[in-house]
Amino acid sequence: MSEHPGGATASAEREVDPPDGRWRLNLALFVVTVVSVFFAGAGYAGAYPDGLSLVSALRGLPRGAAFALPLLAILVCHELGHYVAARIHRVRASLPYFIPAPLLNPFGTMGAIIAMPERIRSRNALLDIGAAGPLAGLIVALPVLLIGLSHSPVDALDGPYTQEGQSLLYAGMKRLVLGPIPPGHDVFMSPMAFAGWTGLFVTALNLIPVGQLDGGHIAYALFGRTQDKIATFLHFGLLAVAGWNLARFLGPALSSGGDVGQAIGNSSFYVVWFLLLGWMRRRAGINHPPTDDSSLSPARKGVAWLCLALFVGLFMPTPWASYGG
């Protein structure tokens, strides 16, 4: 993910290294994120059957490697894609700020951001910087998921279980690797497969064509100011997706005396994401910062359409849902 404000007037297309010492914060956040992701992976691997303490948490960290190493590789490649593209175009950009999230989500991190303090003046540069991250991350995530799925069992969905989000691309990869899955069954992801799935999920969120997300940069490079209207429509469209999930889960729960709290939890993700994007748009400006030119090379137009197609193929209407319990 990248972000930049729209009010700067100084030239952005010049290379500026971080001030002395500034990299220490980036390094500290990355180290904490590594520990947090290993901790999440260790929990997924069942490293803490007797409860959690500081000693058991530290001892269990190595068991998180099968999840943490591929996920960190995906995230690092994503951010390096942005950073290298920015350096090539001589756009001021910070080193990545990784965001640790121990215990807050199943992944141990909320990804990372690269701050670009001045607007990007060239549409070609905007497209390259916006698209480089998701494409670089997917280059790692797709083989990680393929290998992980090949080591994942297919079993019956008996008793309480959690269903990971389904997208067109993910469903196609399951079919490719595992063949037809019988009704009432699904894949139980190995740690490596979970890391690959997480990479697809994070990429889908970043490719939403709204605001300062990667998809917002890509869509603005392609559509120009028309993208501002598209972004507003898609932003509120997230509430429509949340409403669809609410009807899907809450209606049956109310009619059958099921777990209403669980139904609301299954339906709430895109409400939270709607609010977060709203905060980001207010902070950086509702409309995308303009570029100084309106030209996009033919090859880059193809890349932009590819990225938007990838968003459609990666989008998960229900990112995470619990059943039973």
N, C-alpha and C positions, 0 to 999 in steps of 0.2 A: 504494500500500500504506500502511496505517496501523497503528500499534501503540500499546498503552498497557498499563501494569501494572494488576493488579487490587486492590492493597492500599491504595490511597489512600482517605482518609476525608473530605478537604475537598471542598467543592462543586466540581464540574467545570463546571457550566453557568454560567460567567461568562467574559467576554472578557478576556484578558490579552495585551498586546502583548509581543513578545520583548524581553528586556533590551537596553539600548543596546549596540551592537557585536555582538550575537549573530548578526545577519543576515550579517555578513561571512563566516562559515564557510559559510553556505548559498550565498552568491554565489560564493565561491571554488570550492566543489564543483560548482556549476552550470557555471562557466566551464571547468573541467577536463573535465567531462562533454561539453560542446559540442565541445571540441577532440577528445576521444576518439571521439565519434560521427562527426565529420567524417573522422577518420583511418580509422575502420572503413569508412565509405562510399567513401572514396577507394580503399581496397584492393579493395572490391567492384567499383569502376569500372575497375580495372586501371591505377591511377595509378603503380604502382611496378614496371614490367616489368624494370628493371635493378638491382633490389635496393633495400634500404632504408637510408637514412642520415638524419641530422637535417635536412640541407638538402632532400633529396628528399621527406621526410615533410611539411615545411612547404610546399614548393611544390605538393605534390599535394593539400593539404587542400581547396582550392576545388572539386575534382572530386567531393568527397564530398557536395556540397550536395543533389543529387537524392535521396539517401537520408537525409541527416542532418536537413534542414529539416522534412520531413513527420514523421519519427519524433520529433524534439524537440517538434513541435507536439502530437503525440498524448500524449506523456508529460507535457508541461506542462499540457495541458487536464485530464488525469487527476488530477494533483496539485491543480490549482486547484479542481477539483470537490470534493475532500475539504476543502480549506482554506476555501472559501467556505461550504460547508454547516456546517462547524464554527463559523465566525464567526456565521452566522445563528442557530445554536442556542446561542451564547455558551459554547461548549466550548473549553477551553484546548487549543491546538494550535500546534505549531511551524510555521515555514515549511518547505517541502520540503527534505530533504537528498538531493540527487541523488548517485548512486553511479557514478563512472566505472570502467570496466573495460577499459582498453586491452589488446588482445591476448588477453584472457581469454575472450571470446566473439565471435560475428560482429557484435554490435550496438554494441559500445563502451561499454555501460552495463548496469548491473543494475537500472535503474529508479530509484526514489526511495522514501523513507519520510517520513511525517509523524508525529512523536512527540506522543502525547496522554498527559501524565503522570498524569492522573486518570481514573477510570472514567466512562463515559457513563451517566448515571442514567436517561435517558428512552429507551424503546424506539423511539419515533418518531425521536428524534435519532440513535440508533444506526443505524437503517435509512437515514436520509437521508445521513449521513456515509459509511457503507459503500458505498452504491449510487451516490453522486454521482460518484465517481472513475471507475469502469468505464464508466458511461453517458456521461460527458463525453468520455472518451477514444475511445469507439466512435463518437461523433458525428463525430469527425475521421477515425478509422481507416477506416471503411467507404467514404467517398468517395475517400480516398487510395488504397485498394486497388482500387476500381472503375476509377479513372483509370489507375492503374499497370498493371493487367491489360490494359487496352485498348491499351497500348503494349508489351506483352510477347509475344514470338513463341512459337509452339508448334512443337516440333521433336522429332526422334527421340532416344531415350535411348541413344546409342551411346557405348561406352567408359565409363570411370569417371565417375560423376556423384554429386551429393548431392541427396537428395530432402527437400524441406521437409515439415514436418508437415501432415497433412491433417485437417481437421475438417469436420463437416457443413456449417457455414456457409461455410467457405472453398471446399469442393467445389461448393456451390451457386452461389457467386459466380463461380467459374471457368466453370461451365456457362452462367450468365447472360451473361457477357461474351464468352466464347470459343466457346460452343457445344460439341457433343460432341468430346471429344479422342480421337483414334484410339488403339488399343492400341499399347503400345511408344513412345508419345509423351507429352510433358507440357509445361506452360508453363515457359519460362525467364524468370524474373521480372526485370523492369526494376528499377532501384534504387528507384523510387517504389513499385512493387508489393511489393518486399521490405520497405520501411518499413511499408506497410499490413499485410502479413502479420505482421510483428513486433508491431505494435499488437494484433492479434488474439491472438497467442501470449501476450504479457504480460498481457492482460486475462483470458485463460483461467486463467493461473496465479494471478492475484489473486482470481479468483472461486471457487477451490477452497474449499468450506465447512469450513475447518479453522482453528482458532486465531485469530490476530490478522490473518489475511488479510481482504480486503474481503468475500469470500464467507462467512467465519466470522462477521463482524459481521451481515451480512444474514440468515444462517440463524438466528443467535441471536435477532435481533429478531423473526423469524417463529415459531420453535419454542420459544424459551425454553430451559429447562434440558435438555430433550430433545436439544438440539443438541450437548451435551457427548458423549453416546453416539454420535450420528451422526458427529461429528468424529473420534472415535477409530476408528470403522469405516472412514471414508473415508481417514484417514491411513494405516492399514495396507493399505488398498486400493491405494495407490500401489505397494506392493511386489508386489501381484498383477499390476498393469500391467507392472511391470519384468520379472516372471517370464514373462509372455506374450511380451514382446519378446525375452527371452532364448531362449525356445523357438522363436520365429519366426526368429531370426537365427543362433543358435549351433548348433542342430541341423543345418541345411543346411551350415554351414561345416565342422562336424566330419565329416559324411558325404561331403563332396565335396573335402575338403582345402583349403577356402577360408581366408580371413583370419580367424582366431579373434579377434585383437585388434580388428579392425574390428567383428566381430559383438558383442563385449562392449561396445565403445564405443557402438554403436547401441542397446544395451539398458540403458545405465547411468543415463540422465538422471533417471528417477524414483526411483532409489536415492539419488542425491545430494539430490533435492528432499525425499525422505522424511527424510533425516538433518537437512537444514536446518530443516524444519518441526518436527522433534523438538526441536532446539535452541531454536527460538523458543518452543515450548510449555513447555519446562522453564524458560526465562528469564521468561516472562510468566505462567506458571501453566497447568497442563494444561487446566483448565476455563475457559471464557470468563467474564470478570468479570460479575457479575449486574447487572441493572437494578433500579430501585426500583419500577417498574410493570410490568404484564403486558399492557398494551393497545397495539394497533397499529391505526392507522386503516385503514378498508377500502381506500382508495386505495393506501396504503403496502403493504398485503398484496399487492395486484396488482403493485406494483413489485418486491417481494421475489420473487414467483413468476416474474416476467419475468427477473430477474437469474439465478435458478437455471436457468431454461430456456436462457438465454444461455450459462451454463457448460456445459451439455450440448452445445449447438450449437458451442461454441468449443473444447472439449477435444480435444487432439491426442494419441492413444495413443502415437504415435512422433514426437516433436517434430523429430527430425533423423536422417537415416540416410545413410551413404555406401555406395556400391556399386562393386565393381571396384577397380581401382587397384593 
